[in-house]
Amino acid sequence: MSTTLTSQRGGPGRPPAGHPSGDKRFKILEVFIKRQQQKQDTLIEVLHKAQELFGYLDDGLLFFVAHHLRLPPSRVYGVATFYHYFKLKPQGAHTCVVCMGTACYVKGAHQIVEALERAAGIRAGGTTPDGRLSLLTARCIGACGIAPAVVYDETVAPRQTPESALERVRNWLDHGAG
């Protein structure tokens, strides 16, 4: 075994230390997983930590988590795609999440999404090419009493209309400012 491989692996017969890329965030995540005693039932906490460190969960990161928790990659991917909180691609500088729960939908959430899609030139679930805005939808954010609700950069706004939503994101689209 060459010295390069030996140093990347931590020595003969030892598991890899960190990640071949040298990105220190992998080492931080690995230490976090070890603190969780590599328990498989800590998957959600580990995914939260991974997203906190990297901003989103790409395939390589999901495989890293699966390997370190000794879980099938399909299980890790299934959990990451089931929960709305987890992002599988980089997000824009600003996020706009339109609630599509029954109360919001009945009160016009679909019209808000359509107006935002037209203005941003993207489909829900996408990010503008310049990375300024991610337009997302949620099954329900639990704000039925103020429907239709939209979350702008983690701030919930009540009783939105297509016009109020466009007004709120227009500056992000035009100038990239908040």
C-alpha positions in Angstrom: 0.0 0.0 0.0 1.4 3.4 -0.9 2.0 6.1 1.7 -0.7 8.2 0.0 -3.3 5.6 0.4 -2.1 4.7 3.9 -2.5 8.3 5.1 -5.9 8.7 3.5 -7.1 5.5 5.1 -5.5 6.2 8.5 -3.2 3.2 8.2 -3.4 -0.4 7.0 -6.6 -2.1 8.2 -8.2 1.1 9.5 -11.3 2.8 8.2 -11.0 5.9 6.1 -10.5 9.1 8.1 -12.8 11.9 7.0 -13.4 12.0 3.3 -11.0 11.7 0.3 -11.9 15.2 -0.7 -10.2 16.6 2.4 -13.4 18.6 3.2 -13.3 19.1 7.0 -17.1 19.1 7.2 -17.0 15.3 6.6 -14.8 14.9 9.6 -17.1 17.0 11.7 -20.0 14.9 10.5 -18.1 11.7 11.2 -17.4 12.8 14.8 -21.1 13.7 15.2 -22.1 10.2 14.1 -19.6 8.6 16.5 -21.1 10.7 19.3 -24.5 9.2 18.4 -22.7 5.9 18.8 -23.5 5.1 15.1 -27.0 4.1 16.1 -29.2 3.6 13.1 -32.2 5.3 14.8 -30.3 8.6 14.9 -30.6 8.9 11.1 -32.8 12.0 11.2 -30.5 13.8 13.6 -27.5 12.9 11.5 -29.2 14.2 8.3 -30.1 17.4 10.1 -26.4 17.9 11.1 -25.3 17.0 7.5 -27.6 19.6 6.0 -26.5 22.2 8.6 -22.9 21.6 7.6 -23.4 21.4 3.8 -26.6 23.3 3.1 -28.2 20.4 1.3 -27.9 16.6 1.0 -26.4 15.4 -2.3 -26.0 11.8 -3.3 -22.4 11.5 -2.1 -23.4 12.9 1.3 -26.3 10.5 1.6 -23.9 7.6 0.8 -21.5 8.8 3.4 -24.2 8.9 6.0 -25.5 5.4 5.0 -21.9 4.0 5.2 -21.2 5.4 8.6 -24.6 4.4 10.1 -24.4 1.0 8.4 -27.7 1.5 6.6 -28.8 0.7 3.1 -28.5 3.9 0.9 -32.2 3.4 -0.1 -33.3 3.8 3.5 -31.3 7.0 3.9 -32.6 8.4 0.6 -36.1 7.4 1.6 -36.0 9.4 4.8 -34.3 12.4 3.1 -37.0 12.5 0.5 -39.9 11.9 2.8 -39.3 14.9 5.1 -39.9 18.4 3.5 -37.1 19.9 5.6 -34.3 18.1 3.8 -33.0 19.6 0.6 -31.4 17.4 -2.1 -30.0 20.3 -4.2 -28.5 23.7 -3.4 -31.0 26.3 -2.4 -31.2 29.9 -3.5 -30.1 32.8 -1.4 -33.8 33.3 -0.6 -36.6 30.7 -0.3 -40.3 31.0 -0.8 -42.4 28.1 0.4 -46.0 28.1 -0.6 -48.3 25.9 1.6 -50.4 23.6 -0.5 -52.4 22.1 2.4 -56.2 21.9 1.9 -57.1 25.2 3.6 -54.4 27.1 1.7 -55.1 25.4 -1.6 -58.9 26.2 -1.4 -58.0 29.8 -0.7 -55.8 30.2 -3.8 -52.3 28.8 -3.0 -52.2 27.2 -6.5 -52.7 30.7 -8.0 -49.8 32.0 -5.9 -47.5 29.2 -7.1 -48.5 29.9 -10.7 -47.8 33.6 -10.4 -44.4 33.0 -8.8 -43.5 30.4 -11.4 -44.2 32.9 -14.2 -42.3 35.8 -12.5 -39.3 33.7 -11.6 -39.2 31.6 -14.8 -38.9 28.4 -12.8 -41.2 25.6 -11.7 -42.0 24.9 -8.1 -39.2 22.9 -6.6 -36.6 24.8 -8.6 -34.1 27.6 -8.1 -33.5 30.6 -10.4 -30.4 30.2 -12.6 -28.7 33.1 -10.8 -29.3 31.3 -7.4 -31.3 34.2 -5.9 -34.6 32.4 -5.3 -35.8 28.8 -4.6 -39.6 28.3 -5.0 -40.9 25.4 -3.0 -44.2 24.0 -1.9 -45.1 22.2 1.3 -47.9 19.7 1.9 -48.9 21.7 5.0 -47.1 24.1 7.3 -49.8 23.9 10.0 -51.0 27.5 9.6 -54.5 26.8 8.3 -56.1 29.7 10.3 -54.1 32.2 8.2 -54.5 30.5 4.8 -53.1 30.9 2.3 -49.7 31.1 4.0 -46.3 31.5 2.4 -43.0 31.3 4.1 -40.4 33.8 3.0 -36.9 33.0 4.3 -38.4 31.2 7.3 -40.9 34.0 8.1 -44.5 33.0 7.8 -46.8 35.5 6.0 -50.6 35.2 6.4 -53.4 35.6 3.9 -51.2 35.9 0.8 -52.4 36.6 -2.7 -50.6 36.3 -6.0 -50.0 40.1 -5.9 -48.7 40.2 -2.3 -46.4 37.2 -3.0 -45.0 38.8 -6.2 -44.4 42.1 -4.3 -42.5 40.2 -1.6 -40.2 38.4 -4.0 -39.9 41.0 -6.7 -36.9 42.7 -5.0 -35.1 39.3 -4.7 -35.7 38.6 -8.4 -34.7 42.1 -9.6 -31.9 43.0 -7.3 -31.0 39.9 -5.3 -31.4 42.0 -2.1 -33.6 41.2 0.9 
